[in-house]
Amino acid sequence: MFASAAEKYTTKGHRMGLRERIVLGKAATLTLLLSDRFGAVSDAIQDRIRSADGTNLDTWVRRVLHAQTIDEVFTE
């Protein structure tokens, strides 16, 4: 049986929504880790986190483990 156009778009929408929720969860986790480790997270860093993709967020979460300062987390 073939899926209708509406079903295809609904499935695509669900996948997109899931990816967005995953990225939001990573951003929330990173913000929590940063605040626990380094104190208050500045608005500039929060903006950077909000605009990041999943790959950058993964990199930054890993860096929190070894960084001595919050700036080290975000160095390129």
C-alpha positions as CSV (number, residue, x, y, z in Angstrom):
1,M,0.0,0.0,0.0
2,F,1.3,3.5,-0.9
3,A,1.3,6.3,1.7
4,S,-0.7,9.4,0.8
5,A,1.0,12.7,0.4
6,A,-0.5,13.8,3.7
7,E,1.0,10.8,5.5
8,K,4.4,11.4,3.9
9,Y,4.4,15.0,5.1
10,T,3.2,14.0,8.6
11,T,6.0,11.5,8.9
12,K,8.5,14.0,7.7
13,G,7.1,16.5,10.2
14,H,7.4,14.1,13.1
15,R,11.1,13.3,12.2
16,M,11.9,17.0,12.0
17,G,10.2,17.6,15.3
18,L,12.1,14.8,16.9
19,R,15.4,16.2,15.7
20,E,14.5,19.7,17.0
21,R,13.6,18.2,20.4
22,I,16.9,16.3,20.5
23,V,18.8,19.5,19.8
24,L,16.9,21.4,22.4
25,G,17.6,18.7,24.9
26,K,21.4,18.9,24.1
27,A,21.3,22.6,24.5
28,A,19.5,22.4,27.9
29,T,22.0,19.7,29.1
30,L,25.0,21.9,28.0
31,T,23.6,24.9,29.7
32,L,23.1,22.9,32.9
33,L,26.6,21.5,32.8
34,L,28.1,24.9,32.2
35,S,26.2,26.5,35.0
36,D,27.1,23.7,37.4
37,R,30.8,23.8,36.5
38,F,31.4,27.5,35.9
39,G,28.5,29.4,37.4
40,A,26.1,31.8,35.6
41,V,26.1,31.4,31.8
42,S,26.2,34.8,30.0
43,D,23.5,35.8,27.6
44,A,26.1,35.8,24.8
45,I,26.9,32.1,25.5
46,Q,23.2,31.2,25.8
47,D,22.6,32.8,22.4
48,R,25.4,30.8,20.9
49,I,24.0,27.6,22.4
50,R,20.5,28.3,21.1
51,S,21.8,28.9,17.6
52,A,24.1,25.8,17.5
53,D,23.4,22.6,15.6
54,G,23.6,19.2,17.2
55,T,27.2,18.5,16.2
56,N,28.5,21.7,17.8
57,L,26.5,20.9,21.0
58,D,28.0,17.4,21.2
59,T,31.5,18.9,20.9
60,W,30.9,21.4,23.6
61,V,29.3,18.9,26.0
62,R,32.4,16.8,25.7
63,R,34.7,19.8,26.2
64,V,32.9,20.6,29.5
65,L,34.5,17.5,31.0
66,H,38.1,18.8,30.7
67,A,37.9,22.6,30.2
68,Q,39.3,24.8,32.9
69,T,37.3,27.8,31.9
70,I,34.0,28.3,30.1
71,D,35.9,30.0,27.2
72,E,37.8,26.7,26.6
73,V,34.6,25.0,25.9
74,F,33.9,27.2,22.9
75,T,37.3,27.7,21.4
76,E,37.5,26.7,17.8
